[in-house]
Amino acid sequence: MHDAAATSVPADLIPHQGAMALWDEIVDWDAQRIRLRAHNHRDPAHPLRHRDNLHAVHLCEYGAQAMAMHGGLRARASGGAAQPGLLVALRDVQLHVARIDGLGGALEGEAEVLLEAEGSQQYAFRILHAGTLLAEGRAAVLLG
């Protein structure tokens, strides 16, 4: 594992900037998986809020950004830059709550590489709060 102590997320790791960069801290990561933490779900100015609510479906974006951060970290560790990716499919997504804006404390995210081929990747992601699973699923990305 890298980064045993939580570190803030480098601004250049993913294309999302400002408030749309959803993860605050990298807890740890290795070649297969990443764990992250975010505190922004309670922010009234969260960019994904709609009518003052932040719905659980947006946890899919948290999952996708976890994947992108993992790809960026892996590329940086090998001396390169991450290829741009296009999220092409979400599968087996299960949302275990309706909203996340009222949750105190941090969100915790995990993403794990399931399959890699030239030009594509498939990840599994899980988003938790205080040890309770909020959302899980798989996502496929085309690279390049």
QUIRA-V698530 format. One record per residue. RES is the residue in three letters. PHI is phi in radians with two decimals (NA if undefined). PSI is psi as a letter, one per 20 degrees, with the letter a starting at -180 (none if undefined). OMEGA is omega as a letter, one per 20 degrees, with the letter a starting at -180 (* if undefined). Layout:
res=[RES/RES]
phi=[PHI/PHI]
psi=[PSI/PSI]
omega=[OMEGA/OMEGA]
//
This chain:
res=[MET/HIS/ASP/ALA/ALA/ALA/THR/SER/VAL/PRO/ALA/ASP/LEU/ILE/PRO/HIS/GLN/GLY/ALA/MET/ALA/LEU/TRP/ASP/GLU/ILE/VAL/ASP/TRP/ASP/ALA/GLN/ARG/ILE/ARG/LEU/ARG/ALA/HIS/ASN/HIS/ARG/ASP/PRO/ALA/HIS/PRO/LEU/ARG/HIS/ARG/ASP/ASN/LEU/HIS/ALA/VAL/HIS/LEU/CYS/GLU/TYR/GLY/ALA/GLN/ALA/MET/ALA/MET/HIS/GLY/GLY/LEU/ARG/ALA/ARG/ALA/SER/GLY/GLY/ALA/ALA/GLN/PRO/GLY/LEU/LEU/VAL/ALA/LEU/ARG/ASP/VAL/GLN/LEU/HIS/VAL/ALA/ARG/ILE/ASP/GLY/LEU/GLY/GLY/ALA/LEU/GLU/GLY/GLU/ALA/GLU/VAL/LEU/LEU/GLU/ALA/GLU/GLY/SER/GLN/GLN/TYR/ALA/PHE/ARG/ILE/LEU/HIS/ALA/GLY/THR/LEU/LEU/ALA/GLU/GLY/ARG/ALA/ALA/VAL/LEU/LEU/GLY]
phi=[NA/-1.80/0.89/-1.03/-1.64/-1.00/-2.21/-1.23/-1.41/-1.07/-1.10/-1.66/-1.31/-2.34/-1.25/-1.19/-2.26/1.06/-1.15/-1.38/-1.46/-1.41/-1.60/-1.67/-2.40/-1.68/-1.40/-2.90/-2.86/-2.52/-1.13/-1.79/-2.60/-2.45/-2.22/-2.35/-2.43/-2.42/-2.11/-1.38/-1.12/-1.58/-1.21/-1.07/-1.70/-0.94/-1.16/-1.72/-1.15/-2.38/0.89/1.15/-2.13/-2.05/-1.41/-1.07/-1.00/-1.25/-1.13/-1.12/-1.18/-1.04/-1.08/-1.12/-1.22/-1.08/-1.07/-1.09/-1.13/-1.08/-1.05/-1.13/-1.14/-1.12/-1.11/-1.09/-1.12/-1.67/1.48/-2.03/-2.16/-1.16/-1.30/-1.09/-2.20/-2.15/-1.20/-1.96/-2.78/-2.03/-2.33/0.88/-1.28/-2.20/-1.83/-1.79/-2.44/-1.64/-2.38/-2.16/-1.20/-1.65/-1.41/-1.42/1.38/-1.49/-1.50/-2.13/-2.11/-2.37/-2.39/-2.39/-1.18/-1.76/-2.48/-2.38/-2.40/-1.07/1.52/-2.72/-2.53/-2.24/-2.14/-1.86/-2.34/-2.47/-2.11/-2.20/-2.45/0.88/1.42/-1.74/-1.22/-1.72/-2.72/-2.70/3.02/-2.21/-2.43/-1.97/-2.26/-1.64/-1.81/1.63]
psi=[q/r/m/h/q/p/q/q/p/p/h/j/h/r/h/p/r/b/i/i/o/h/p/h/q/o/g/r/q/a/h/h/r/q/p/r/q/q/i/i/i/i/p/i/j/p/i/j/q/p/l/j/q/o/q/h/h/i/h/h/h/g/g/h/h/g/g/g/h/g/g/g/g/g/g/g/h/j/j/a/q/q/q/q/q/o/o/i/q/p/q/k/p/p/p/j/r/h/q/i/h/j/p/q/a/q/q/p/q/p/q/p/p/g/q/p/r/o/j/q/q/p/q/q/q/p/p/r/p/k/i/p/p/g/q/q/a/q/q/p/p/p/q/none]
omega=[r/r/a/r/a/r/r/a/r/a/a/a/r/a/r/a/r/a/r/r/a/a/a/a/r/a/r/a/r/a/a/a/r/r/a/r/r/r/a/a/r/a/r/r/r/a/r/r/r/a/r/r/r/a/a/r/r/r/r/r/r/r/r/r/r/r/a/r/r/r/r/r/r/r/r/a/r/r/a/r/r/r/r/a/r/r/a/a/r/a/r/r/r/r/a/r/r/a/r/a/a/a/r/r/a/r/r/a/r/r/a/r/r/a/r/r/r/r/r/r/r/a/r/r/r/r/a/r/r/r/r/r/r/a/r/r/r/r/r/a/r/a/r/*]
//
